[in-house]
Amino acid sequence: MKRPEAFNTMTPAFWRELPEIVRDIDANAKARAIVISSTGKHFSAGMDLAVFGGGNGATTREAERGRAGAALRRAVLEIQKSFNCLDQAQMPVIMAIQGGCIGGAVDMASACDIRYATRDAFFVIQEINIGMTADVGTFPRLCHLIPQGWVRELAYTGRRLPAQKALEIGLVNELFDSHEDVVAHALGTAREIAKKSPLAVTGSKQMINYARDHSIADALDYIAMWQAGMYNPRVDMAESFKAKTEKRDPQFDDLLPDRRVPGG
C-alpha cells in the first residue's frame, strides 16, 4: 500500500490489481506466505471516493428497478472477489497494520489469516457513518473472528475499536510499538511458516476454512478425505524426521503451479 499522502485509500485500480497479484502468486506457487503492509500514518482509510463515483449513473437512476438491482448485485459480488482471493489463496496471508484500518480495510483485514498491529492502530466499520451497510466481507468473516456483540456494536455505531481492545477480543494476535516492529514481526512469521511443509500448511488453511464454514461432522469427514488424497509420510514427514536427526532445517518442495494459468 503505497499512497500514504492519500491514507492509502483503495482506488479503482487497487480493486483490480490486488486480486491479480495475489492470484499470480497463488496459482504459480511463487511464495509460501504473503505479507500485506502499508506506508505512512494509517494502514488505509478504506475505499476511495472515486469508486463510489464510477460507472454510468443513469443505469441505476433510469433503469427498471429490478434490473438495476440485479446489476448492482453483480457489481458488489465482483468487488468482493478482490478480498476473496486472500481467503482462498493456498498460502497464509499475514497483515501488518499501523494507524487507521477503516472501512474497506476492515473487509480486507478480516479476509487475512493473521493480523498484527501497532499499539496506536484502530479499526472502524466506517460504512455506517456514511449511510450504508458494509458489503465487501466484513460481516460474514468478522462474526467468525470476534464475539457478535462487538461486531454489532461496531457495525451500528461506527465507533473506533482501539488496538488494545482488538487484541483482547481476538481480532489481532499481537501489538507492537512501531510500524517497523509490526512489519518485521509479520515478515518473521512468514519466514517461519516458509520453513514448514507447504503441503501441510495449505492443508491446515483448507481445513480451518472448511471447519469455519461447516459442521464439526462435515469438517471431520473432509479432513479424512484430504488426508486420504494428500498425505504421504514418505516425503515431507520423512524429511522432517531426517532433518531432526541430522540437526538441520528440513527442505521441502514448493507446491506445484497451476498449469492452466499463464506462467504456471
HELIX and SHEET records of a PDB file:
HELIX    1   1 PRO A    4  ALA A    6  5                                   3    
HELIX    2   2 PRO A   12  ALA A   27  1                                  16    
HELIX    3   3 LEU A   49  PHE A   52  1                                   4    
HELIX    4   4 GLY A   57  GLU A   62  1                                   6    
HELIX    5   5 ARG A   65  GLN A   88  1                                  24    
HELIX    6   6 GLY A  104  SER A  110  1                                   7    
HELIX    7   7 GLN A  126  ILE A  130  5                                   5    
HELIX    8   8 THR A  138  LEU A  142  1                                   5    
HELIX    9   9 GLN A  148  THR A  157  1                                  10    
HELIX   10  10 ALA A  163  GLU A  168  1                                   6    
HELIX   11  11 HIS A  179  ALA A  194  1                                  16    
HELIX   12  12 PRO A  198  ASP A  213  1                                  16    
HELIX   13  13 ILE A  216  MET A  230  1                                  15    
HELIX   14  14 PRO A  233  MET A  237  3                                   5    
HELIX   15  15 ALA A  238  THR A  245  1                                   8    
SHEET    1   A 4 ILE A  34  ILE A  36  0                                        
SHEET    2   A 4 VAL A  93  ILE A  97  1                                        
SHEET    3   A 4 ILE A 114  THR A 118  1                                        
SHEET    4   A 4 GLU A 174  PHE A 176  1                                        
SHEET    1   B 3 GLY A 100  ILE A 102  0                                        
SHEET    2   B 3 PHE A 122  VAL A 124  1                                        
SHEET    3   B 3 ARG A 160  PRO A 162 -1                                        
END                                                                             
